[in-house]
Each structure stands twice: as C-alpha cells, then as structure tokens.
Amino acid sequence: MILERELEFRGSRGTEKLNTLFDSGSTYSCVSPEKAEALEQSLPLSDPIDVETASKGAFLRISYATRLDFYLNGLRLTDEFMIVPGLSEDAIIGATTLQKWKIKLDFEHDQIITDPRVAKLKLI
C-alpha cells in the first residue's frame, strides 16, 4: 500500500520539496536522477543492483545511490536513496527506511506516524 506526501529533502547542493511515495512494498528508497543531481553527489554502487519492476520478468539496473536528509513530522531523518532511471515519482520511501526509522503507515486514517525518540543521537 502507498501513502503520498510532499517532503523537504536536503543535500550538499541544495534543498527541494519532493512529491514522495511511502511504499511498504518497495525494498529500497529511491530518487529520480534529476532530483538526485540537484540535491547531492551520486556515488557508484560497488555492484549494480538488478530489481524486478511491476512488469513480470522486467528488470531495471541501478548503478548509483546518494545519501539525503529528509524531513518528516518535524524530524530530520537521513538514508541512502537508490537513483532509479525513469522513476515516475520524485522519491519513494521504501521498507528499509520505514524499518530503520520505525515509521508506521496508517492507511485507514491516511497518516504517517513517527517516533521522535528514533531521531535522537545516542552516544554510549
């Protein structure tokens, strides 16, 4: 299932509001090449990733990623985003990011729930 929001993203090259899908069915978080280029330097993956698309038997090769900050419910969160050629959305928040930041999707109430405690830096 999917929820959609406009989120602020930041990188070393700038800040931009991106139309973002929260997709629990997507393994990785993704960003379009155009938005990635405007926000942050891209880095080549040591081994490209071949991902299956919605079309049966169709695969897409991902060769680059970038690290971006994004702001959700007043929290600054950060993660790695795969740069996906031909991505129809500006950005997608996938399952790995949802799990990392303990983001919960409430489809019944169209809400994205965050826990402010996960964004605190803990030094042990």
N, C-alpha and C positions, 0 to 999 in steps of 0.2 A: 504494500500500500504506500501511498505517496501523499505528503503534505508539501505545500509550496509557500515560500516567504521571500521577501526582498531583504538581503542581509548585507551589511557592510563588510568588505574584505580589504585587508591591508597587506602590502608587501613593500619591499625597499624602493620600488619605483612609483608607488602611489596608493591611493585609496579609491575604491569604487563600490557602488551598490550593485549587487548582482542578483538576478532572479534565480533562486536556489530551490531545488527539489530535495526534500528529505525522503530518501528511498531505502527502506529497510531491505529491499530485495537486491540492491546493488552492493557488491562486496566492497569496492573501493569508493573513496570520494574522488570526484573528477571535476575538471575545469576545462573550458574551451581554450584552444590555443590562443585565440585573440585576447581573451581576458587574462590568461596567464602571462602573456607577453607584456601587457600593460601594467601588471602588478609586481612581477618578480622574475628573476632569472630562472630559467629552466635548467634542470640537470639531467643528463642521460642516465637511464637505468643501466645497471651492470649487465642485466639480462632482460631484453624486452619481454613484455607480458602479452600473451595472446588471450583475449577474452571473448567469450561467446556473446553474440548480440541476440536481440529478440527474434531475429530470423533464424530458423532452425538450420544448423550447420554453418552459419556465417560467423566468422571470427574477425576481430579487429586487433591490430598490433599496437601496443602502447610502448613507446620508446623513451618518453620523457616524463618527469614529475617536477613538482615545485612545492615549497612549504609556504603556507599562507596563514595569516591570522584572520579570524572571522568573529563577528560579534553577534551573540545570541542572548536575548533576555538580559542585556546589560553585562554579560560575561565576555571576557576576551578568551577565545579558545584558539588553538593552533593545530594544524595537522598537515600531512603530506597529501597532495592532490595529484592524481594522475592526469596528464594532459592528453585529452582524447580528441583526435582529429574527427571533425564532422559532428561533434557533440551538439545536439539540438538545444540544449539549455546552457545558460551561463555557467552554472555549477550544480553539482549533486553532492549531497552529504550522504555517504554510504554507511553500511553496517559497522565497518571497523571504527569509524569516527563516532558513530552513535554509541558503541560499546565503550570506547576509550573515555568519553566524556560523560557517560551514563545519561545520555539524552533519551527521553522517553517520548514516543509519539502517541497522542491520544486522538485517534481518528474520529471517535464518536463526537468529541467536542472541538475538533479541529485545532488542537493545541499541541505545542512543543514544550515539553517540561524539562527544565534543567535544575540541577542541584548546585547552588553556589559553592558548596564545600569542595567540589572537584576542581575548581579553578584556583584554589589556594596553593601556594608553593609551600611544600613541607620539607624542611631540612632535618635530617636525623643524624 
